[in-house]
């Protein structure tokens, strides 16, 4: 297990941590901003972006283009106090119990290189943080 790249800067007196939370094989990445007392933000990272090398203005530029989470995402505190992103997957028409076989929740550690965990057959709105934490110990095979 290795730590993901991260950097911290202040924006308007608030300390934010930016994690380079995930990279696809082509290099496009997910940048994830975390602070206490404010909603999380996420941003796409270009393949050549090195978050650890960002100065205050580069950090702020990414923060300003970042988006808040949707109702299909939430951050939880996982094992050993690490932040994890829970993201719903599957069709939006699953409400009412339809399509349970194709919906679920994908969990990704934001701060460490950990296996992705999956909770199949349940929308994010119907699963508790405790249930998600339990699933983290059973990574996707």
N, C-alpha and C positions, 0 to 999 in steps of 0.2 A: 504494500500500500504506500503510495507516495502522495505528498501534498500537491494540490492543484495550484498553479500560479495565481497570485493575488497581490493587490496593492490597496493601500488606504490613503485617502485624501479627505480634506474637509470641504464641504460645500455649504455656504451660508452658516458657518459655525457648527455644522453637524458632521461627525466623522462617519464616512461611508467606506465599506470594504467592497471591492470589486473582485469577484472570483472569475477566472477563466474556467467556467464550469463544465464545458463539454466541447469537443471538436468532432466534426464529421470527417470521414476519410479524405475529403477534398480540402479540408482546412477551415471551412466556415465554422464559426464557434458561437457559443452562448456565453455572454457576459452577464453576471448576476450581481446586482448591487444590494447590499444588506446594511442596515443600521438599526439601532434601537429606537422605537417610538415612531417610525414612519413606514409606510408601505414599501415592500420590496419593489425593485425595478429590474427589467431585463433588456438586453440589447444584443443585436447580432454583432459578432466580431469578425472582421475581415481576416482571411487566412494569414496575412502578414502582421496582424496586430499582436504585440507583446505587451500584455497588461502591466508586467513588472517594470517596463521602461517608460510608462506614461508619466509625463509631468502634470502639474495641476491643471493646466489648460486643456491638455488632451483628455484627461480624466473627466473634466467638466463637460467637454464636448460629447463624450460618450453618454454621460449621465443625462444630459439634456435631450438626447435622442432616444433614451430608454423609455420603455413602456411599463405601466403597472401590470400586475398579474390579472388574469381574467378569472371568472368563476370556475374555470376548469383547472386551476392551478392553486397550490398553496405550499408554503414552506412549513416543514415540521422540524423539530429537534429530534434527531435520531440517536442511536447508541453513542455513548461517549460524548454527548453534547454537540455533535456535528450537525450542521444544517443540511437538510435534504429537500429537494423539490419534488412534490407530488404532482403529476400531470395526468389528467384523464385522457383516455384514448377511446376511439370508436365513434360510431355515428351519433349525431345529435338527436336523432329520433328515437333513442333508446328509452326515453322517459315513459313511465307507465309499465315498466317491466319487459318491454319488447327488446329483443336483440341482446339479452344478457350474455350470450355466448361470444359476442364480439366487442364488449366494452370492458374496461378495467382501468387500473391506475398504474402508471410507471413511476418508479422512485429512483432519483439520481442524487448521489452525494455531491454537494457543491464544493466541499473543501478538500476532499481526498479522492484518489482514483480507486473507486469501489465498484464492484459489479452492480449493474442495474437490477432492481427488484421489481417484481410484477405482482399485482393483486388482480386476478382475473374475475370477470363476471359481476363487477359492482361499480357503479358510478362514484366519483370522488365525493359527491354530496352525501352519500350513504355510508361512508367509512370514517371511523374515528381516527384521531392521531395515534391512539394506542394500537389500533389494528394495523395501521401503516407501519409503526415502529416494529411490531412483531414480524411483519413481512420482510423487513430489511435483513433479518437474519436468515432468510431463505431466498437468496438471489436467483434471478432468472437463469435457467440452465441453457 
